[in-house]
């Protein structure tokens, strides 16, 4: 990362993006694997708290937390994978890196003008 003195907001090198992006995919895969293992373990455990009133009260409190945690872990795994995809796209030049970074970190977050289109729908 560079200084903002030269007019650039961030100095992001393509090599840095290419080196870092796979880490997000690895962590996404690790998170998905851990989630699957947790879900299988919980399913194998069943409901060991019993069917009495106290067990039912525990289950009523426990199950919503398990559902919430599972959904959060799924979102995290997908989020890590999407960060990988975005970084890979930036590294491959599919996104105008400077303009994107400038928009992300500027106080004025106005959207850039879309590229002009021809009557046939293609870019000019």
N, C-alpha and C positions, 0 to 999 in steps of 0.2 A: 504494500500500500504506500502510496506516495503522499507528498504534502499537497495541500490545497492552494499553495502559493502560485503554482503555475497555471491556474485556471481549471485544472482537472479536479473533479470531486474525489474520485478514487482512482488509483492506478492499479487496475486489475489486469494481470497478465494471463494470456491464453493458457500458458503452461500451468499456472496456478489453478485455473479452473479445471483443466484436464486431470491434474494430479489430485484435486480435492473431491471432485464429483463422485468418483467410485466409493469413497468412504461413506457417503450418504446412502448409497445403494446397499452397501455391506451392512450398515446399521439398520436399515429398513428390513433387510432379510433376517438379521439377528432378532429384531423385535418381533417379526411375524413368527419366527420359529419358537421364541420364548412364549408367545401368546398361545400358540397351538399346544405346546407342552403343558402350559398352565390349564388350558381348557380341558385337555385330556385327563389331567390329574384331578381336577375338580369333578369331572364327570365320573371318574373311577371311584372317588370318595363317596359319591352319592350324597345322602343327607344323614350323616351320622349323629345328628343332634336329637333324633328321636321324634316321635309323633305326638308327644304329650303337649300340653298347653305351653310349657316353657320352650320346648323345641319349636313349636309353631311361631311363638313370638320371636325367637332367634332367627328363624328362616325368613320371616317377614322383614326383618331388618337387614339380614345378610344378602339375600338375593338381589335387591336393587343395587347394592354396592358392587356386587360381582358384575352385574350387567353394565353399570356405569364405567367400571374399570376396564372391562373388555372393550367397550366402545371407544374409550379414550386411547387404549393401546392400538386399536385398529387405525384410528385417525393419525396417531403418531407415526405408525409404520407407513401409511400412505403419504403423509407429509414429508417424511424423509426421502421417499422414492421420488416425489414431485420436485424436491430440491435438487436431487440428482439430475432429473430430466431437464430442469431449467438451466442448471450449470452446464450440462452437456450441450444444450442448444446454444447457449451463449458462447461456449468454446468453439463450437462449429460455425459460428458466425450467423446463426439463424435469427439472431436478435441484434439490433443496433445497440451494442453494449454501452457506449458512452451516453447516448440519449436515455436509455433505460436507467442507468445509474444516476444520471443527472435528475431525472424525474423522481426516482425513489428517495433521493436525499435532499431535494430542494424544498424550500418552504412553500413555493408556489407550485402546486401539483396540478396544473392544468394539463389536459390531455393534448398531445401533439396532433397536428392536422393529419388526417389519414392521407395515404398516398393517392395521387390522382388516378382515376380509372378511365379507360377508354370506353367507347360506346359498347364494345364487345365484352366488357367485364374484365379485361386484362389490365395490368399495370402499364402506364405509359413509360 
